[in-house]
Amino acid sequence: LGTFGKANDTGKPVGADIRAGKRTELIEHARRSASTAQLERLDAIFGRAEASDVEVAEACEIIEATGARKHSEGLVDSLTKQAIDALEGGDFKAEGVEFLTGLALWMAARNR
């Protein structure tokens, strides 16, 4: 959310995590998958509070190109499924399962 989220949804500017230098799974996957040139450029932008909107957009393009966004979305989907399966297989009240399932699905989908 802090990289690709919309400001209206997250309450913070697009690219805030890039400027803040947050080492999320998204960023770490991008760094592991980047070419040398991509990594050098990403490292030049990442963690710079004064990075321009153009530079942040460039970092986002690199993250996309490395497959990190797709990887992270797949991870969210997998973990959401695990959580829902645990709820459905547990000894919980139906209302609680319904509420928590809806919450998990909403959280997983809110940036797509």
Beta strands, then each sheet from edge to edge (+ up, - down):
end
